Amino acid sequence: MTNHRTKREVSANRAAVIARKAAVVRRYTYEGASMAALCRDYGVGIGWLRRQFDAWDVPRRPRGRPAYAAVQETSADEKGRAALARRLAEPGLLEQSVVLDLSSARVSGAGVSPLAVPVGGVRVAGEVTVGNWGEALIVILQLEAHPERYPKVRQRKPLGSPWEPRTICWGAPTPVDDWPTRGRMFGYHEPGVVEYTAARTPSSAPIVQR
């Protein structure tokens, strides 16, 4: 037998990978499939797949490193956790939160919280902002593993450059500039809504977990 493929077969196989982008990236980043295994399964060359991953800005795993732990629900940033506990009407939601693991990404810098608080009770929405598309992709994959806690995971306002900050949302859509309404949708009690609203000014620091 031969592994030779016609140009039409090569084009069809590459098109299939692109059409199944989410599944391919999930297998590599979330499930730990190697590039070699993906090439074998989809019938594409490893050089082409590497270039495609670069075009998608998929963070590479160092050789021999497994996929990131999708559910690391321990050791959250204690300062961020304490701030949320003060604001949330139902602080017990913190115990169901996912600690986002961005260790396989090209981490963009300070200001990114690792904690994603699920919906529940009066909290009907949430969001977290990360530094670039690579980090956003990792967050989306981790949250989509828990659809009952993080429904309708999506990216808000996609931007042109993959290196610009991205906000990942879940739950109900929130109004852009109505800070009190947003605070209530994030499940904050009234003093928490006041605190959250007071902090939202044009010169505010980068958005952290909500």
Salt bridges, closest charged atoms under 4 A:
ASP41 OD2 - ARG27 NH2 2.81
ASP54 OD1 - ARG60 NH2 3.09
ASP57 OD1 - ARG106 NH1 3.13
GLU73 OE2 - ARG149 NH1 3.28
GLU95 OE2 - ARG81 NH1 3.94
GLU127 OE1 - ARG156 NH1 2.98
GLU127 OE2 - ARG182 NH2 2.96
GLU127 OE2 - ARG210 NH1 2.08
GLU144 OE1 - ARG26 NH2 2.81
GLU148 OE2 - ARG149 NE 3.74
GLU190 OE2 - ARG184 NE 2.97
GLU195 OE2 - ARG86 NH2 3.82
GLU195 OE2 - ARG87 NE 3.53
